[in-house]
Amino acid sequence: MKFTITLLGTGGSAGLPQIGGEDGGGDWGQCDPHEPRNARTRASIVISAPSGRLLIDTAPELRLQLTANRIGRIDAVLFTHAHADHIAGLDEVRILNRLLDAPIPGYSDERTWQELRQRFDYAFKPWQKPGFYRPVIETNVIAPGESHEICGLKVGIIGQDHGFIPSLGLRVGNIAYCTDVMRFADDQFARLAGIDTWVVDCFTHGPRHPTHANLDQVKDWVAALRPRRTILTHMGPDMDYATLAATLPPGIEPGYDGMVIEGDMT
C-alpha cells in the first residue's frame, strides 16, 4: 500500500523566525529571511493512506498547517511526547472531532497521557452527544518496541532519549520519523534497520545539544543505517536551508514545511 507523509512543520520549539529581531519582525538567526523554506512552524507530520490520515503531534500552528496543506480531515493522532511545541494545538482537535463526527482515537505512552490529562483534562472527559464544544480524545496506550495498526497502517513504535525525558519515534513501511531525539538505545536503533527514508531531528550543526541531535550525530547514525534518503527536521536558527542544501553530503537534505514524501508498506 502506498502512503504519503506531509511535513507540516520542521522548526524547533520557537519556530522560525523566532519572536524578536531589530524591528520586532522576527529573529531569523543565521537563516536567510528571503528563502521561504526557512520559515518553519513547529514539528509535526501527517501520514496519509487510502484508509485514513494519522496526525503526529498537535503543534501550536496546527490550524494553519492543515489549511496550508489542504488537509481537511484527520482520523487519529499520535503524540511523541508532551513538550508544549508538540501539544499546544490540542484544542484544534475539537474541529477535527466535528469533521469526523466522533471522538478521535489518540495514541501515546502512559507518561504522555498523564501529562496531557493534567494540562487538558477537559479533552478526556466522557463525550455526550450532540456536537463538540471541546476536543474529545480516546486514549490508547502504546510503548516502544510495539507495533499497532492505526488508520490501516502498521506503525512501529521506537523508544528515544530526548535528554530529560523519553520520546517516541515511529516507523511505517520503509519510512521512519524520529523527532526530538539525542540518543537511541541499541535495541531501539535496531528497529530502524533497512529503512529507505528517514526524517530525523537535527536542531543544529554546532556542538552537541542536551536534548536534540546535531548534524555530526545524524551523520554517524546515517553511516550506520545507510538509508537512501535522510531528511532533517526540528531545525534551529543556525540551519539555513540553502547552506545545508549546498553542503550536506549526498543522501542528506533539509526538510521544509509542506514537503511531501512518498512511502510504501511493502
N, C-alpha and C positions, 0 to 999 in steps of 0.2 A: 504494500500500500504506500502510495506517495503522500507526503505531507510537506508543509512549509513552516518555517519559523520566521516570524517578523520581529526584528529588534525594535521594540517600542522606544526604549531608552538605553543609552550607552554611557551615561555620565556617572561621575562619582556622587557622593552623598549630598553635595552642594549644587550639583548641576553645572552647566557652563553656558553663558557666563555666570559666575558667582555674583551675589549681591555686592555692590561697591563700584569701584572704578573712579577715575578722576572726576567725571561728570555725573556720577551716580548711575550711568547707563549700563554698568556691568563690568566685572573684572574678568578678563579673558586669560590671565596668567601669561604663559608663553605661546598661546594659541592665536592664530590669525583670525580676527573677528570678521574678515571678509570671506572666509571659507565657510560656506553654510554647513558642512559636515562637522564643524567644530561646535555647533550649537547642540548641546546634549541635555536631554532630560534624564531623570533617574532610571536606573537599570531595571528593565522588565522586558519580557517577551510574550508573544502569543504563538502557540503551536496549533496550526490549522490542518485538519484532516477531514475527509468526507463524513466522518462520524461525529465531528464536533470540534469545538475550539477550547483549548486549555490555556488559561492565563497564568503566567508565573509572576507573582507578586503584584501588589496594588500600589504603584508609585504615586507620589503626590500629584503628578500631572496626568493621571490615568484618563480622565475625560478627554483631554486634549490629544493624548497619544492615540486613543481608539478612534476618535473622529478624524484625526490627520491621516490615519491608515485605513479609513473606511471599513472599520471592523464594527459591525452593528449588533453582534450577539456573542456572548461568552457562555460556555456550558459548564465550566468548572474552573476552580482557581487553586493553585498550589503556592504555598508560602515557603520561601527558602529559609527565612529567619525573621525575627521581629524587630529589626532596626527600622527607624522611622522612615528612611528613604525607600523602604520596601513594603511598608504597610499603610502609610499616611493617607493613601487614596481609598481606603477601605469603604468609606461612606458611598463612593460611586457604585458599589455593588448593589445598592438599592435600585438603581435604574436597570442594572443587569438582571435583577430579580424580576422587574416588571417586563422586560423583554422576554425572559424565559417563562414568566408566569409561574414561578415556583422558587422555593429556596434553592440556593446554588450550592452544589457539593464543593466542599473545601478539603484540602489535603495538607498536612504538615506534621511535624513531630510534636510530642506532648509538651515539650518545653515551650515551643512557639505558641501552641494553643493556650497554654496557661497565661502567657503574657498578653495575647490578643484578648482573652476574656477580661483581663484587668483593665485594659485600655478601651475596649469596645464592647462592654458587657451587653449592651442592647442588641448587638448583632447576633447574639447566641440565645436569646430568649425564644420560647416557643412561638411559632407563627400562627396567627389567627386570621383567617380569611375575612373580608376580601382585601386585595391590594397590598401594596408595600410602601409604607411611610418611613421605613428604616431598612437597612440591609439585613438579610436573613441568610446565615451560612450554616450548612450542615457539616459537622466536623468528622473527618476520617483521619485516624492516627496512622502515620507511616514512619518508617525508620530506615536508617542506612542499611544497605545490603538486600533490601526487599525489592520486589517488582510488583507493580499494580497496573491493572487495566483501567485507564482513565480516558474518557472520550474515545473509546475504541482503540487506544494506543497502549502498547506495553511500555510503561515508564519505569526504568530502573533508578533507584534512589542511591545517591552517593554521599557518604559522610565527608564533611570538610572541616578543617580547622580554620576558623575566622579570627584567630588571635585570642580574644577574650571570651568568645562563645563559639559553639559549633554552628554550622550552616549546612544546608542541603544542596547538592548538585543533582543533576538528572541526566539520564541517557535515554533517548528514544531512537530506536533503529541505529543508524550509522552516525548520528549526531549527538554530541553531549553539550550541556550548558552548565558551566561552573563559575558563577559569580561569587564575589565575597569570600575568597579563599586565600590563605597564605601557606598552607601545608596540607598534605594528604597522608593519612596512614597507608601503609603499604597495601593492605587488603582492599582499601577503597580505591586507591590509584589503579590497582589491577583491573577494576571494573571498567576502566576506560580503554583497555587494550582493544585494538582493532577498529577504533573509530575512524571515520573518514573526515569528519568536520568537527572542530572543537571551538565553541565560543567560550572564552575564558577571561576571568578577571585579570586586568593589568593596569593598576592605578598609576604607575609612574615608571619612568626609565631611570630614576635616580636610585638612591640607597634603598636597602630593604625596608619595608614598611611593617609595622607591628600587626596589621590586620589584613593587608592586601598583598597580592603578588606584585612584584616588579618585573621589568622586562627580562632581566637576567634569569629569574626563576622560570618564567614562561618558556624561554629558550631551552633551559635544561629539561623541562617537562616535555617539550615538543621533541627534543632529541631522543628521549626515552620512548615516547608513544608513536612517533612518526605518523601523525595524521596527514592526510593530503592537504588539508586546509585548516589554518588556525586564525580565528577572528577575535580581536581584542575588544573587551567591553569594560564598563565601570572605570573609564579613563579619567584621570585628573587633569588639572590645568597646565601641566607641562607636556601633555601628549597632543601635540599639533598634528592634525590629520595629514597634511601634505608632507610634512617632515617624516612622519612614520611611513607613509606610503612609499617614499623615495629611498628610505634607508633600511627598512626591515628586510631580513633575509627572505628568499623565495619561500612561499607557502605560509607566511605570516602577514596579516594585514589588519589595519584598524577597522573596526566596525563603525557604523553611523546610524543615527535614528532613522527608522524606515527601511533599513536594509532587509531584504528577503532572501532566505536560504532554502534551498530545496533538499528534502531528505527522503529516505526510503526505509521502510520497515523490514525489507527482505535482506 
